[in-house]
Amino acid sequence: MTENFGALVGWAHHDAGDKIMLRLESVKSSEAARKHDPDLSRFVMTKQQAAILGNYLIQISGLSPHHHGRRGWARRLFG
């Protein structure tokens, strides 16, 4: 098993039907960050795995989930 450590500096995703391709960019040093020379990792996951990961990251961040759609009149008035 290979273990990599670094700071996450970017990501992108590509919808692949019932799966998602997740591309992560990381750097191992501040020098690599200055040179804009990230290491790239690509992962394929199901959309269910992506949702579980996303919910987990939101939960441990202490932030509340983002709600899409129109806000009701009470929410617009009172936040």
C-alpha positions, -999 to 999 in steps of 0.1 A, spaced: 0 0 0 12 35 -9 4 63 15 5 99 3 4 131 24 -2 166 12 -24 196 12 -55 196 -10 -53 226 -34 -79 218 -59 -105 194 -72 -128 188 -101 -154 161 -110 -168 146 -141 -203 130 -142 -199 96 -158 -235 84 -158 -241 63 -127 -205 71 -115 -184 102 -107 -148 107 -116 -132 128 -89 -98 145 -96 -79 158 -66 -49 181 -67 -25 182 -38 10 195 -30 36 180 -6 55 213 0 51 250 -2 77 250 -30 54 227 -51 25 251 -44 46 281 -55 55 263 -87 19 253 -93 30 217 -96 4 196 -79 2 158 -77 -30 145 -93 -51 117 -80 -82 103 -98 -109 83 -82 -141 67 -96 -170 63 -72 -207 57 -74 -230 86 -68 -241 70 -36 -205 69 -24 -200 106 -34 -232 116 -15 -220 97 17 -185 113 14 -200 148 9 -224 144 38 -196 132 60 -174 161 51 -202 186 58 -209 170 91 -173 170 104 -168 206 91 -195 218 115 -212 237 86 -248 232 76 -258 216 43 -265 240 14 -301 239 3 -310 244 -33 -341 259 -46 -363 289 -38 -365 301 -3 -399 306 12 -411 340 23 -404 333 60 -369 322 52 -362 352 31 -374 375 59 -358 357 88 -327 340 73 
